[in-house]
Amino acid sequence: MSRLRYLPFLLCLFFFASCEESEDPSNVNQSALIGRWQKVNGTECRRFDSNGHGVKWDPSDDVMEDEGKRMNWHWEDSKTLYIEFEMDAEIGGSSGEPTVVPEDYFTVVRADATNLVYKSDDGFLYSFKRI
């Protein structure tokens, strides 16, 4: 009987462990990244184009897709995504070329037809839904 009192505690541990996003590479369909995404808890949007370019914008800041920040991206491996942004030449310098500002490397936890979830090295989770 004394062992049964631990059963609810063990079930809770199992439940919380099973709710965590898995980093299993089978959850990552690299081709599903292509398209338009919006943060689940926000208004920021990102578009990933098949040519390794894209754009980041936020309608709540009165920035629409066609005037958003240009970005470049590529897959480092089966689940590591690298993203960098291009700053306008006026901001970046006088060479007339845009200045590239790295954002970071991210571990993609899920990429499928409707969900995109990745996390930074410091553990911050970014969740998007397809729009």
Phi and psi in radians as a Rosetta constraint file:
Dihedral C 1 N 2 CA 2 C 2 CIRCULARHARMONIC -1.147 0.35
Dihedral N 2 CA 2 C 2 N 3 CIRCULARHARMONIC -0.495 0.35
Dihedral C 2 N 3 CA 3 C 3 CIRCULARHARMONIC -1.267 0.35
Dihedral N 3 CA 3 C 3 N 4 CIRCULARHARMONIC -0.509 0.35
Dihedral C 3 N 4 CA 4 C 4 CIRCULARHARMONIC -1.182 0.35
Dihedral N 4 CA 4 C 4 N 5 CIRCULARHARMONIC -0.439 0.35
Dihedral C 4 N 5 CA 5 C 5 CIRCULARHARMONIC -1.227 0.35
Dihedral N 5 CA 5 C 5 N 6 CIRCULARHARMONIC -0.309 0.35
Dihedral C 5 N 6 CA 6 C 6 CIRCULARHARMONIC -1.511 0.35
Dihedral N 6 CA 6 C 6 N 7 CIRCULARHARMONIC -0.221 0.35
Dihedral C 6 N 7 CA 7 C 7 CIRCULARHARMONIC -1.015 0.35
Dihedral N 7 CA 7 C 7 N 8 CIRCULARHARMONIC -0.830 0.35
Dihedral C 7 N 8 CA 8 C 8 CIRCULARHARMONIC -1.041 0.35
Dihedral N 8 CA 8 C 8 N 9 CIRCULARHARMONIC -0.683 0.35
Dihedral C 8 N 9 CA 9 C 9 CIRCULARHARMONIC -1.100 0.35
Dihedral N 9 CA 9 C 9 N 10 CIRCULARHARMONIC -0.787 0.35
Dihedral C 9 N 10 CA 10 C 10 CIRCULARHARMONIC -1.138 0.35
Dihedral N 10 CA 10 C 10 N 11 CIRCULARHARMONIC -0.672 0.35
Dihedral C 10 N 11 CA 11 C 11 CIRCULARHARMONIC -1.126 0.35
Dihedral N 11 CA 11 C 11 N 12 CIRCULARHARMONIC -0.684 0.35
Dihedral C 11 N 12 CA 12 C 12 CIRCULARHARMONIC -1.098 0.35
Dihedral N 12 CA 12 C 12 N 13 CIRCULARHARMONIC -0.767 0.35
Dihedral C 12 N 13 CA 13 C 13 CIRCULARHARMONIC -1.046 0.35
Dihedral N 13 CA 13 C 13 N 14 CIRCULARHARMONIC -0.775 0.35
Dihedral C 13 N 14 CA 14 C 14 CIRCULARHARMONIC -1.096 0.35
Dihedral N 14 CA 14 C 14 N 15 CIRCULARHARMONIC -0.739 0.35
Dihedral C 14 N 15 CA 15 C 15 CIRCULARHARMONIC -1.077 0.35
Dihedral N 15 CA 15 C 15 N 16 CIRCULARHARMONIC -0.843 0.35
Dihedral C 15 N 16 CA 16 C 16 CIRCULARHARMONIC -1.173 0.35
Dihedral N 16 CA 16 C 16 N 17 CIRCULARHARMONIC -0.637 0.35
Dihedral C 16 N 17 CA 17 C 17 CIRCULARHARMONIC -1.172 0.35
Dihedral N 17 CA 17 C 17 N 18 CIRCULARHARMONIC -0.609 0.35
Dihedral C 17 N 18 CA 18 C 18 CIRCULARHARMONIC -1.361 0.35
Dihedral N 18 CA 18 C 18 N 19 CIRCULARHARMONIC -0.299 0.35
Dihedral C 18 N 19 CA 19 C 19 CIRCULARHARMONIC -1.441 0.35
Dihedral N 19 CA 19 C 19 N 20 CIRCULARHARMONIC -0.272 0.35
Dihedral C 19 N 20 CA 20 C 20 CIRCULARHARMONIC -1.237 0.35
Dihedral N 20 CA 20 C 20 N 21 CIRCULARHARMONIC 2.471 0.35
Dihedral C 20 N 21 CA 21 C 21 CIRCULARHARMONIC -1.124 0.35
Dihedral N 21 CA 21 C 21 N 22 CIRCULARHARMONIC 2.341 0.35
Dihedral C 21 N 22 CA 22 C 22 CIRCULARHARMONIC -1.478 0.35
Dihedral N 22 CA 22 C 22 N 23 CIRCULARHARMONIC 2.504 0.35
Dihedral C 22 N 23 CA 23 C 23 CIRCULARHARMONIC -1.642 0.35
Dihedral N 23 CA 23 C 23 N 24 CIRCULARHARMONIC 0.349 0.35
Dihedral C 23 N 24 CA 24 C 24 CIRCULARHARMONIC -1.096 0.35
Dihedral N 24 CA 24 C 24 N 25 CIRCULARHARMONIC 2.162 0.35
Dihedral C 24 N 25 CA 25 C 25 CIRCULARHARMONIC -1.029 0.35
Dihedral N 25 CA 25 C 25 N 26 CIRCULARHARMONIC -0.331 0.35
Dihedral C 25 N 26 CA 26 C 26 CIRCULARHARMONIC -1.214 0.35
Dihedral N 26 CA 26 C 26 N 27 CIRCULARHARMONIC -0.252 0.35
Dihedral C 26 N 27 CA 27 C 27 CIRCULARHARMONIC -1.418 0.35
Dihedral N 27 CA 27 C 27 N 28 CIRCULARHARMONIC -0.058 0.35
Dihedral C 27 N 28 CA 28 C 28 CIRCULARHARMONIC -1.976 0.35
Dihedral N 28 CA 28 C 28 N 29 CIRCULARHARMONIC 1.917 0.35
Dihedral C 28 N 29 CA 29 C 29 CIRCULARHARMONIC -1.790 0.35
Dihedral N 29 CA 29 C 29 N 30 CIRCULARHARMONIC 1.769 0.35
Dihedral C 29 N 30 CA 30 C 30 CIRCULARHARMONIC -0.988 0.35
Dihedral N 30 CA 30 C 30 N 31 CIRCULARHARMONIC -0.639 0.35
Dihedral C 30 N 31 CA 31 C 31 CIRCULARHARMONIC -1.223 0.35
Dihedral N 31 CA 31 C 31 N 32 CIRCULARHARMONIC -0.342 0.35
Dihedral C 31 N 32 CA 32 C 32 CIRCULARHARMONIC -1.240 0.35
Dihedral N 32 CA 32 C 32 N 33 CIRCULARHARMONIC -0.277 0.35
Dihedral C 32 N 33 CA 33 C 33 CIRCULARHARMONIC -1.105 0.35
Dihedral N 33 CA 33 C 33 N 34 CIRCULARHARMONIC -0.559 0.35
Dihedral C 33 N 34 CA 34 C 34 CIRCULARHARMONIC -1.114 0.35
Dihedral N 34 CA 34 C 34 N 35 CIRCULARHARMONIC 2.203 0.35
Dihedral C 34 N 35 CA 35 C 35 CIRCULARHARMONIC 2.402 0.35
Dihedral N 35 CA 35 C 35 N 36 CIRCULARHARMONIC -2.923 0.35
Dihedral C 35 N 36 CA 36 C 36 CIRCULARHARMONIC -1.865 0.35
Dihedral N 36 CA 36 C 36 N 37 CIRCULARHARMONIC 2.376 0.35
Dihedral C 36 N 37 CA 37 C 37 CIRCULARHARMONIC -2.342 0.35
Dihedral N 37 CA 37 C 37 N 38 CIRCULARHARMONIC 2.582 0.35
Dihedral C 37 N 38 CA 38 C 38 CIRCULARHARMONIC -2.215 0.35
Dihedral N 38 CA 38 C 38 N 39 CIRCULARHARMONIC 2.436 0.35
Dihedral C 38 N 39 CA 39 C 39 CIRCULARHARMONIC -1.022 0.35
Dihedral N 39 CA 39 C 39 N 40 CIRCULARHARMONIC 2.425 0.35
Dihedral C 39 N 40 CA 40 C 40 CIRCULARHARMONIC -1.096 0.35
Dihedral N 40 CA 40 C 40 N 41 CIRCULARHARMONIC -0.756 0.35
Dihedral C 40 N 41 CA 41 C 41 CIRCULARHARMONIC -1.929 0.35
Dihedral N 41 CA 41 C 41 N 42 CIRCULARHARMONIC 0.970 0.35
Dihedral C 41 N 42 CA 42 C 42 CIRCULARHARMONIC 3.040 0.35
Dihedral N 42 CA 42 C 42 N 43 CIRCULARHARMONIC -2.992 0.35
Dihedral C 42 N 43 CA 43 C 43 CIRCULARHARMONIC -1.999 0.35
Dihedral N 43 CA 43 C 43 N 44 CIRCULARHARMONIC -0.134 0.35
Dihedral C 43 N 44 CA 44 C 44 CIRCULARHARMONIC -1.081 0.35
Dihedral N 44 CA 44 C 44 N 45 CIRCULARHARMONIC 2.395 0.35
Dihedral C 44 N 45 CA 45 C 45 CIRCULARHARMONIC -2.167 0.35
Dihedral N 45 CA 45 C 45 N 46 CIRCULARHARMONIC 2.709 0.35
Dihedral C 45 N 46 CA 46 C 46 CIRCULARHARMONIC -2.437 0.35
Dihedral N 46 CA 46 C 46 N 47 CIRCULARHARMONIC 2.497 0.35
Dihedral C 46 N 47 CA 47 C 47 CIRCULARHARMONIC -2.121 0.35
Dihedral N 47 CA 47 C 47 N 48 CIRCULARHARMONIC 2.173 0.35
Dihedral C 47 N 48 CA 48 C 48 CIRCULARHARMONIC -1.836 0.35
Dihedral N 48 CA 48 C 48 N 49 CIRCULARHARMONIC 2.033 0.35
Dihedral C 48 N 49 CA 49 C 49 CIRCULARHARMONIC -1.620 0.35
Dihedral N 49 CA 49 C 49 N 50 CIRCULARHARMONIC 2.719 0.35
Dihedral C 49 N 50 CA 50 C 50 CIRCULARHARMONIC -1.168 0.35
Dihedral N 50 CA 50 C 50 N 51 CIRCULARHARMONIC -0.305 0.35
Dihedral C 50 N 51 CA 51 C 51 CIRCULARHARMONIC -1.564 0.35
Dihedral N 51 CA 51 C 51 N 52 CIRCULARHARMONIC 0.181 0.35
Dihedral C 51 N 52 CA 52 C 52 CIRCULARHARMONIC 1.500 0.35
Dihedral N 52 CA 52 C 52 N 53 CIRCULARHARMONIC 0.161 0.35
Dihedral C 52 N 53 CA 53 C 53 CIRCULARHARMONIC -1.964 0.35
Dihedral N 53 CA 53 C 53 N 54 CIRCULARHARMONIC 3.131 0.35
Dihedral C 53 N 54 CA 54 C 54 CIRCULARHARMONIC 3.015 0.35
Dihedral N 54 CA 54 C 54 N 55 CIRCULARHARMONIC -2.858 0.35
Dihedral C 54 N 55 CA 55 C 55 CIRCULARHARMONIC -2.673 0.35
Dihedral N 55 CA 55 C 55 N 56 CIRCULARHARMONIC 2.635 0.35
Dihedral C 55 N 56 CA 56 C 56 CIRCULARHARMONIC -2.144 0.35
Dihedral N 56 CA 56 C 56 N 57 CIRCULARHARMONIC 2.309 0.35
Dihedral C 56 N 57 CA 57 C 57 CIRCULARHARMONIC -2.595 0.35
Dihedral N 57 CA 57 C 57 N 58 CIRCULARHARMONIC 2.869 0.35
Dihedral C 57 N 58 CA 58 C 58 CIRCULARHARMONIC -2.502 0.35
Dihedral N 58 CA 58 C 58 N 59 CIRCULARHARMONIC 1.836 0.35
Dihedral C 58 N 59 CA 59 C 59 CIRCULARHARMONIC -1.017 0.35
Dihedral N 59 CA 59 C 59 N 60 CIRCULARHARMONIC -0.485 0.35
Dihedral C 59 N 60 CA 60 C 60 CIRCULARHARMONIC -1.220 0.35
Dihedral N 60 CA 60 C 60 N 61 CIRCULARHARMONIC -0.339 0.35
Dihedral C 60 N 61 CA 61 C 61 CIRCULARHARMONIC -1.675 0.35
Dihedral N 61 CA 61 C 61 N 62 CIRCULARHARMONIC 0.235 0.35
Dihedral C 61 N 62 CA 62 C 62 CIRCULARHARMONIC 1.066 0.35
Dihedral N 62 CA 62 C 62 N 63 CIRCULARHARMONIC 0.605 0.35
Dihedral C 62 N 63 CA 63 C 63 CIRCULARHARMONIC -2.042 0.35
Dihedral N 63 CA 63 C 63 N 64 CIRCULARHARMONIC 2.073 0.35
Dihedral C 63 N 64 CA 64 C 64 CIRCULARHARMONIC -1.677 0.35
Dihedral N 64 CA 64 C 64 N 65 CIRCULARHARMONIC 2.957 0.35
Dihedral C 64 N 65 CA 65 C 65 CIRCULARHARMONIC -0.947 0.35
Dihedral N 65 CA 65 C 65 N 66 CIRCULARHARMONIC -0.773 0.35
Dihedral C 65 N 66 CA 66 C 66 CIRCULARHARMONIC -1.249 0.35
Dihedral N 66 CA 66 C 66 N 67 CIRCULARHARMONIC -0.182 0.35
Dihedral C 66 N 67 CA 67 C 67 CIRCULARHARMONIC -2.096 0.35
Dihedral N 67 CA 67 C 67 N 68 CIRCULARHARMONIC 0.274 0.35
Dihedral C 67 N 68 CA 68 C 68 CIRCULARHARMONIC -1.314 0.35
Dihedral N 68 CA 68 C 68 N 69 CIRCULARHARMONIC 3.099 0.35
Dihedral C 68 N 69 CA 69 C 69 CIRCULARHARMONIC -1.403 0.35
Dihedral N 69 CA 69 C 69 N 70 CIRCULARHARMONIC 2.169 0.35
Dihedral C 69 N 70 CA 70 C 70 CIRCULARHARMONIC -1.205 0.35
Dihedral N 70 CA 70 C 70 N 71 CIRCULARHARMONIC 2.502 0.35
Dihedral C 70 N 71 CA 71 C 71 CIRCULARHARMONIC -2.386 0.35
Dihedral N 71 CA 71 C 71 N 72 CIRCULARHARMONIC 2.755 0.35
Dihedral C 71 N 72 CA 72 C 72 CIRCULARHARMONIC -2.128 0.35
Dihedral N 72 CA 72 C 72 N 73 CIRCULARHARMONIC 2.605 0.35
Dihedral C 72 N 73 CA 73 C 73 CIRCULARHARMONIC -2.638 0.35
Dihedral N 73 CA 73 C 73 N 74 CIRCULARHARMONIC 2.762 0.35
Dihedral C 73 N 74 CA 74 C 74 CIRCULARHARMONIC -2.815 0.35
Dihedral N 74 CA 74 C 74 N 75 CIRCULARHARMONIC 2.755 0.35
Dihedral C 74 N 75 CA 75 C 75 CIRCULARHARMONIC -1.477 0.35
Dihedral N 75 CA 75 C 75 N 76 CIRCULARHARMONIC 2.241 0.35
Dihedral C 75 N 76 CA 76 C 76 CIRCULARHARMONIC -1.432 0.35
Dihedral N 76 CA 76 C 76 N 77 CIRCULARHARMONIC -0.687 0.35
Dihedral C 76 N 77 CA 77 C 77 CIRCULARHARMONIC -2.707 0.35
Dihedral N 77 CA 77 C 77 N 78 CIRCULARHARMONIC -2.826 0.35
Dihedral C 77 N 78 CA 78 C 78 CIRCULARHARMONIC -1.102 0.35
Dihedral N 78 CA 78 C 78 N 79 CIRCULARHARMONIC -0.350 0.35
Dihedral C 78 N 79 CA 79 C 79 CIRCULARHARMONIC -2.488 0.35
Dihedral N 79 CA 79 C 79 N 80 CIRCULARHARMONIC 0.182 0.35
Dihedral C 79 N 80 CA 80 C 80 CIRCULARHARMONIC -1.897 0.35
Dihedral N 80 CA 80 C 80 N 81 CIRCULARHARMONIC 2.102 0.35
Dihedral C 80 N 81 CA 81 C 81 CIRCULARHARMONIC -1.932 0.35
Dihedral N 81 CA 81 C 81 N 82 CIRCULARHARMONIC 2.300 0.35
Dihedral C 81 N 82 CA 82 C 82 CIRCULARHARMONIC -1.916 0.35
Dihedral N 82 CA 82 C 82 N 83 CIRCULARHARMONIC 2.319 0.35
Dihedral C 82 N 83 CA 83 C 83 CIRCULARHARMONIC -2.253 0.35
Dihedral N 83 CA 83 C 83 N 84 CIRCULARHARMONIC 2.370 0.35
Dihedral C 83 N 84 CA 84 C 84 CIRCULARHARMONIC -2.403 0.35
Dihedral N 84 CA 84 C 84 N 85 CIRCULARHARMONIC 2.713 0.35
Dihedral C 84 N 85 CA 85 C 85 CIRCULARHARMONIC -2.000 0.35
Dihedral N 85 CA 85 C 85 N 86 CIRCULARHARMONIC 2.639 0.35
Dihedral C 85 N 86 CA 86 C 86 CIRCULARHARMONIC -1.787 0.35
Dihedral N 86 CA 86 C 86 N 87 CIRCULARHARMONIC 2.225 0.35
Dihedral C 86 N 87 CA 87 C 87 CIRCULARHARMONIC -1.714 0.35
Dihedral N 87 CA 87 C 87 N 88 CIRCULARHARMONIC 2.569 0.35
Dihedral C 87 N 88 CA 88 C 88 CIRCULARHARMONIC -1.013 0.35
Dihedral N 88 CA 88 C 88 N 89 CIRCULARHARMONIC 2.654 0.35
Dihedral C 88 N 89 CA 89 C 89 CIRCULARHARMONIC -1.019 0.35
Dihedral N 89 CA 89 C 89 N 90 CIRCULARHARMONIC -0.616 0.35
Dihedral C 89 N 90 CA 90 C 90 CIRCULARHARMONIC -1.099 0.35
Dihedral N 90 CA 90 C 90 N 91 CIRCULARHARMONIC -0.605 0.35
Dihedral C 90 N 91 CA 91 C 91 CIRCULARHARMONIC -1.396 0.35
Dihedral N 91 CA 91 C 91 N 92 CIRCULARHARMONIC -0.728 0.35
Dihedral C 91 N 92 CA 92 C 92 CIRCULARHARMONIC -1.432 0.35
Dihedral N 92 CA 92 C 92 N 93 CIRCULARHARMONIC -0.432 0.35
Dihedral C 92 N 93 CA 93 C 93 CIRCULARHARMONIC 2.742 0.35
Dihedral N 93 CA 93 C 93 N 94 CIRCULARHARMONIC -3.019 0.35
Dihedral C 93 N 94 CA 94 C 94 CIRCULARHARMONIC -1.773 0.35
Dihedral N 94 CA 94 C 94 N 95 CIRCULARHARMONIC 0.075 0.35
Dihedral C 94 N 95 CA 95 C 95 CIRCULARHARMONIC -1.281 0.35
Dihedral N 95 CA 95 C 95 N 96 CIRCULARHARMONIC -0.203 0.35
Dihedral C 95 N 96 CA 96 C 96 CIRCULARHARMONIC 1.493 0.35
Dihedral N 96 CA 96 C 96 N 97 CIRCULARHARMONIC -0.214 0.35
Dihedral C 96 N 97 CA 97 C 97 CIRCULARHARMONIC -1.665 0.35
Dihedral N 97 CA 97 C 97 N 98 CIRCULARHARMONIC 2.524 0.35
Dihedral C 97 N 98 CA 98 C 98 CIRCULARHARMONIC -1.170 0.35
Dihedral N 98 CA 98 C 98 N 99 CIRCULARHARMONIC 2.587 0.35
Dihedral C 98 N 99 CA 99 C 99 CIRCULARHARMONIC -1.602 0.35
Dihedral N 99 CA 99 C 99 N 100 CIRCULARHARMONIC 2.326 0.35
Dihedral C 99 N 100 CA 100 C 100 CIRCULARHARMONIC -1.617 0.35
Dihedral N 100 CA 100 C 100 N 101 CIRCULARHARMONIC 2.253 0.35
Dihedral C 100 N 101 CA 101 C 101 CIRCULARHARMONIC -2.055 0.35
Dihedral N 101 CA 101 C 101 N 102 CIRCULARHARMONIC 1.962 0.35
Dihedral C 101 N 102 CA 102 C 102 CIRCULARHARMONIC -1.143 0.35
Dihedral N 102 CA 102 C 102 N 103 CIRCULARHARMONIC 2.417 0.35
Dihedral C 102 N 103 CA 103 C 103 CIRCULARHARMONIC -1.578 0.35
Dihedral N 103 CA 103 C 103 N 104 CIRCULARHARMONIC -1.064 0.35
Dihedral C 103 N 104 CA 104 C 104 CIRCULARHARMONIC 2.953 0.35
Dihedral N 104 CA 104 C 104 N 105 CIRCULARHARMONIC 3.050 0.35
Dihedral C 104 N 105 CA 105 C 105 CIRCULARHARMONIC -1.683 0.35
Dihedral N 105 CA 105 C 105 N 106 CIRCULARHARMONIC 2.424 0.35
Dihedral C 105 N 106 CA 106 C 106 CIRCULARHARMONIC -2.239 0.35
Dihedral N 106 CA 106 C 106 N 107 CIRCULARHARMONIC 2.519 0.35
Dihedral C 106 N 107 CA 107 C 107 CIRCULARHARMONIC -1.603 0.35
Dihedral N 107 CA 107 C 107 N 108 CIRCULARHARMONIC 2.056 0.35
Dihedral C 107 N 108 CA 108 C 108 CIRCULARHARMONIC -1.442 0.35
Dihedral N 108 CA 108 C 108 N 109 CIRCULARHARMONIC 2.132 0.35
Dihedral C 108 N 109 CA 109 C 109 CIRCULARHARMONIC -1.592 0.35
Dihedral N 109 CA 109 C 109 N 110 CIRCULARHARMONIC -0.670 0.35
Dihedral C 109 N 110 CA 110 C 110 CIRCULARHARMONIC -2.605 0.35
Dihedral N 110 CA 110 C 110 N 111 CIRCULARHARMONIC 2.356 0.35
Dihedral C 110 N 111 CA 111 C 111 CIRCULARHARMONIC -2.549 0.35
Dihedral N 111 CA 111 C 111 N 112 CIRCULARHARMONIC 1.904 0.35
Dihedral C 111 N 112 CA 112 C 112 CIRCULARHARMONIC -2.470 0.35
Dihedral N 112 CA 112 C 112 N 113 CIRCULARHARMONIC -2.868 0.35
Dihedral C 112 N 113 CA 113 C 113 CIRCULARHARMONIC -1.116 0.35
Dihedral N 113 CA 113 C 113 N 114 CIRCULARHARMONIC -0.449 0.35
Dihedral C 113 N 114 CA 114 C 114 CIRCULARHARMONIC -2.180 0.35
Dihedral N 114 CA 114 C 114 N 115 CIRCULARHARMONIC -0.300 0.35
Dihedral C 114 N 115 CA 115 C 115 CIRCULARHARMONIC -2.240 0.35
Dihedral N 115 CA 115 C 115 N 116 CIRCULARHARMONIC 2.450 0.35
Dihedral C 115 N 116 CA 116 C 116 CIRCULARHARMONIC -2.317 0.35
Dihedral N 116 CA 116 C 116 N 117 CIRCULARHARMONIC 2.109 0.35
Dihedral C 116 N 117 CA 117 C 117 CIRCULARHARMONIC -2.330 0.35
Dihedral N 117 CA 117 C 117 N 118 CIRCULARHARMONIC 2.188 0.35
Dihedral C 117 N 118 CA 118 C 118 CIRCULARHARMONIC -2.462 0.35
Dihedral N 118 CA 118 C 118 N 119 CIRCULARHARMONIC 2.792 0.35
Dihedral C 118 N 119 CA 119 C 119 CIRCULARHARMONIC -2.309 0.35
Dihedral N 119 CA 119 C 119 N 120 CIRCULARHARMONIC 2.638 0.35
Dihedral C 119 N 120 CA 120 C 120 CIRCULARHARMONIC -1.498 0.35
Dihedral N 120 CA 120 C 120 N 121 CIRCULARHARMONIC 2.980 0.35
Dihedral C 120 N 121 CA 121 C 121 CIRCULARHARMONIC -1.065 0.35
Dihedral N 121 CA 121 C 121 N 122 CIRCULARHARMONIC -0.494 0.35
Dihedral C 121 N 122 CA 122 C 122 CIRCULARHARMONIC -1.491 0.35
Dihedral N 122 CA 122 C 122 N 123 CIRCULARHARMONIC 0.119 0.35
Dihedral C 122 N 123 CA 123 C 123 CIRCULARHARMONIC 1.572 0.35
Dihedral N 123 CA 123 C 123 N 124 CIRCULARHARMONIC 0.049 0.35
Dihedral C 123 N 124 CA 124 C 124 CIRCULARHARMONIC -1.270 0.35
Dihedral N 124 CA 124 C 124 N 125 CIRCULARHARMONIC 2.242 0.35
Dihedral C 124 N 125 CA 125 C 125 CIRCULARHARMONIC -1.707 0.35
Dihedral N 125 CA 125 C 125 N 126 CIRCULARHARMONIC 2.274 0.35
Dihedral C 125 N 126 CA 126 C 126 CIRCULARHARMONIC -1.931 0.35
Dihedral N 126 CA 126 C 126 N 127 CIRCULARHARMONIC 2.087 0.35
Dihedral C 126 N 127 CA 127 C 127 CIRCULARHARMONIC -2.064 0.35
Dihedral N 127 CA 127 C 127 N 128 CIRCULARHARMONIC 2.265 0.35
Dihedral C 127 N 128 CA 128 C 128 CIRCULARHARMONIC -2.213 0.35
Dihedral N 128 CA 128 C 128 N 129 CIRCULARHARMONIC 2.708 0.35
Dihedral C 128 N 129 CA 129 C 129 CIRCULARHARMONIC -2.115 0.35
Dihedral N 129 CA 129 C 129 N 130 CIRCULARHARMONIC 2.599 0.35
Dihedral C 129 N 130 CA 130 C 130 CIRCULARHARMONIC -1.236 0.35
Dihedral N 130 CA 130 C 130 N 131 CIRCULARHARMONIC 2.425 0.35
